[in-house]
Amino acid sequence: MKKIIPTYKTLIEWLKAISISFCCVLIIRTFLFEISPVNSPSMEKSLLTGDFMLINKLSYGPRLPKTLLSIPFINQKLYSDLITLPYIRLFGSMDLERNDIVVFNYPQEDEFPVDHRTYFVKRCIGIPGDSIKIIDGSTYINNKQTAELETLQFNYHLKSDKKLDSNYIANYQLYEGGKISENNDYSFTLTKNLFDTLKSKTYISIIEKNKEQKGMWDEFVFPYNQNYKWNVDNYGSIKIPQKGDTIKLDSTNLCIYERIISIYENNHLDLKNDTIYINDKVCNSYIIKQNYYFMMGDNRHNSQDSRHWGFVPEDHIIGKATRIVFSIDKTFGKGIRWNRIFSSIK
């Protein structure tokens, strides 16, 4: 008996220690910091596939979880919505600035509560109240062209007088794209610096940015309406909704605001014979209830972003991506990227 009692007490102490540690980790992960992998190339060269980024949730104020009944750390789809909380940030403010690299919940996963939607990471291009347009791939905010970041990438068509072999491709890290004809035509994703380097080579006879022409309608670009003949290279102008804005509505522009009204702000919306009904009342205007943001990937021709699914609501914002804590290159078998560990994200 004397041996059993200490063993039982030791077990209880271990369980207490594990429980306290678990609660501490849960609190830190929910309200302070979280580590998340980068699973797409949409933010290269700022973030690489295989990076593990630190999300600072204090940057914009910790967000209360919407669904209290869920299993943490295991699967974000395992939850119950019997108990839900309203959108609240505990302290701090949504001081989100242009060019911040932001982690947020994917807005179009309507089948899940906000806090159980997939994590996306993009650069904030426009904040509430901004007017944004894209002309031939160049972005304008409030009619002023934005500075082109070193990490910005576009797809280019190259024609070479010689074959660009695997050693050449590895040397210039031309991993996105490849040969598109037997006449030494190639398509590669390039930064401005790499474009300038390749342009200086005498054997590169053609190097030009791929771009969709103005007026060419891409049906997969928001707001998916022929009245707005936009594409990823020529987009807008469109104003980003701000809390308190009064939006004049008609049957033409309703496609821009219908998700905001019906999904993000939880109203019943209907259109009958060009007449708009909100919560069964005829309306020709609507007051925006929260702020919205416009996000884009640095890899402009290889990114699903606000050009494809519209605005990001404030209540979907998780935090700011601030640092890379680990990075591994699985695609090319190179192993750990030691030079990226603990580097800041810009």
N, C-alpha and C positions, 0 to 999 in steps of 0.2 A: 504493500500500500504506500509506503514511503516513497517508492520510486515512481509510482503512477501520478501522484499529486504534482511534483515538479514538472513532469512531462506534460501534463494537462495545462498547467500554468504557462509553460513555455509556448505551447501551441496557441493559447489565447493571446499571449503577447505578440507572437508572430502575426496572427490574424489582425490584431489592432494596428500593428506597424504597416502591414500591407494595405489595410483599409485607409489609413491616414495618407499613405503615399499615393494611393489611387485617387483619393479625393483632391489632393494637392495637384496632381498631374491633370485631372479633369478640369479644375478651376483655371489652371494656367492655360490649358488648351482652349477652353471656352472663352475666356475673357482677356487673355494677355497675348500669348504667342502660340503659333502652330507651325509645324513643318509639313510641307506638301510637295509632292513631286511635280515636275513639269513634263507633260506627256505629249506635247505637240510642238511643231517648229514655228508656230505663229509669232513668237516673240524673238526669234533669232535675229541678230546676234546678242541681244540683251540677255536672253535666257535660252539655254540649250536643252533639247530633249535629254533627259537623264539628270538634270539639275534637281536638287532638293532645296526649295526656297523657304526662308523664314518669313512668316506672315506676322507683321506687327499689328495686332488688333487695337492697340492703344492709339494708333495714329489718327483714327477717325472716331474713337470712342467705342468701347466694347458693346456689342449688340446682344441683348437678351435672346436666348434660344426661343424659338417659337413653339416647338414641341418638346414638352418636358419628359414625356415617356418615350425614351429611345435607348438603344444599346450603344454606348460610346465605343469608339475604336474598332468596331467589328464591321459594320455595314451601314452606310448612311441611309439605306432604304428600310432598315428595320426600326419601326417606330409605331406609335399610336397617337392619333390626334384627339383623344378624349380630353386632354388638358392642353390648351394652347394659350400663349401669351401674346399681347399686342406688341407691335414694333416699338422698342424703347432702346436707346443708348444710355448706358449708365452714367458716364461722365465724359467730359471732353466734348468736342464739336466735330461736325463733318467738314473739317478744314481740308477738303480734297482739292488739290491744285492740278492745273494742266501739266501734262507730262509725267504725273505720278504713275508708277506701275502698280495696278490695283488688282486685288483678288476679289472676286464676287461670285455669287451664285448665278448659274446660267438662267436667264429670264424665261426661256421658253419651255421649261420642264413643268408644265402646268399640272401634271399628275401628282407632283410632290409638293409638300410645304416648302416655303422659301429656304429654310435652313437645312433641307435635305436634298437640295439641288446640286448638280455637279459644279465643282470649282472651276472657274475660268480665270485666266490672268491676261490682262491687256494693258495698254497704255491709255490713260485718260486724255483724250484729245480736246473735248469740250465740256465745260461745266454749265450748270443751270443758267439760262439766259443768253448763252452764247449763240451766235449764228455760225453755222459751219457749211462750207462747200469745198468740193474737190474739183480741180480743173487739171486735166491731163496728168493726174497723179499727185499734183501739188495741193497741199491742204491750206485753206484760208479760214481763219477765225476772225469773226467780226470784220470781214473784208481785208484783213491783213495776212499776207502769206507767212506761214510759220517757218522757223528755221529748220533745215533738214538735219536730223540727228545722224551721227556717224553709224549708228546701228540700223538705220533704215535700209530696207532691201526691196528690190523689185525684180521681176523676171525680165531677162534680156534675151534677144536673139543674136547669136554669134555665127559668123561664117569665117572659117579658117582656111588658109592655103595648105595646111597640113593637118594630119590627124592628131587630136588631143588625146593621148593615151592615159592609162590609169595613173601613171606616175605624175603626169602633168596635172591631172584633176586633183590628186592628193596634195600636190605641192601648193596649189592655190585654194585648196579646200572647197572645190566646186561640187559639193555633195548633193545639192538640190538641183535636179535637172539632168541633162545628158544629151546624147546624140539624137537628132530628130530626122536625119536623112543620110543617105550614102554619099552626099556631096559635101560632107564636113560642115553641115549645119547643126548648131547646138542651141539648146535653151538652158540657161543657168540663172540662178537667183544670186544677185550681186549687190553689195553695198556700193556707195559712191566711190570709195577709195579703190575697191577692187575693179570697178568699172574703169576708172582712170588708168589703173595699172595695165589692164588687158587692152585698152584702147591704144596704148603706146606701142604695143607689139606690132611689128611690121607685117607679120603673117596673119593678123586679124583684119580681114578686109571689110567686114561689116560688124558693128555692135550697136544695137538699138533697143531701146526700152519697149517692151510689149505694152500696149495700152488700147483700151476700148474707146472708140470714138464718141464724142459728144452726141447725144440724141439717140444712141444705140441702147435700146431698153433691155435690161437684164431682168427677167421675170423673177429671179431669186434674190433680188436686191430690194430692201425695204424702201417704200411701203407696198411693193408688189402690185403696183397699179399703173396702167398705161398712161394715166394723166401725169405721171412723174417718170419720164423716160430717163432714168438714171442707171448708172453702172458703177463698178468699183473705182474707176479712174475719173469719172465725171459724175459728181454726185451733188445734190442740193441746188440751191441753198435751202437749209432747214434750220429752224430755231429750236434749241433744246429747251423743253418745258421747265419752268421754275415754279416752286410752290407759291401759290397766290395768283399766278397768271390767269387771266380770263381769256379763254380761247374761243374765238368765233367759229362755229361749226356749220358745215354744209355737206351735201352729199359727195362733194369732190374731195375735201380734205379730211373727211372722217376716217379714211384709211390710215392716216398718220396717228390718230389719237384713240382709235377704237380699243387697242390693248390696254392703254393707260386707263381709260374709263371703265372698261368691263372687267379686266383681269387684275391689273395692279392696284386699282382703287375700288374694286368690288362693287360695281354698279350693274344694273340690268340695262343693257343697251339694245335698241332695236331701230331698224330703218324701214319705214313703210312709205312707198310712193314719194321718195325724196324727203320725207319728214322724219326727223330724228326724235326718238323717245328715250329718255333716261329715267329709269325707275317709273315707267309708264306715264311720264309727263313730257309734253312737247318741249324741246329745248333747241335753241340756236346758239347757245354758248355753254361753256363749262369752266369751272374754277379748279385748277390743278391743286391736288392735295399734298403732294410731296415733290422733292427735287429729283431731277433725272440727269444722266450723264451719257456722254458719247465716247465709246471705247473702240480703239483700233489696235491691231497687231503691228509690230515693227516690220514683220515680213508681209508687206502690204498685198502681194498677189497670192499669198498662201495663208490667209487668215479668215476665219469665220468670226465676224465682229459686228459692231453696230450698223455697218453698211448692209448687213444681211438680216439682222433681227431687231434693229431699232434701239431705242433708249434703254439704259440700265437704271432701274429705280433705286433710290437711296436705300431702301430697306434690304436690297440685295448685296450691298457693299459689306465685305468681310473685313478687309484690312489692306495694308500696304506691304508689298513685297520689298524687303529691305536688304536681305543678304542671302548668299548661297552657302548653305552649311555642308553640302556634300554634292559631288557630281561624278557620274560614271558614264562612259561612252560605250554603250552596248552595241550600237549599230555597226561600228567598224572594228570591234574587238580590241580597242585600245586600253580598256580598263579605266581606272580612276583618273579623273582630270585634276591632278594635284594643284595646278595653278588657279583653279576656280574656287577651291575650298576657302570659305570665310571671306570671299570677295564681296564687295558691296554691289547692289543692283542699281543701275542708273538708267 
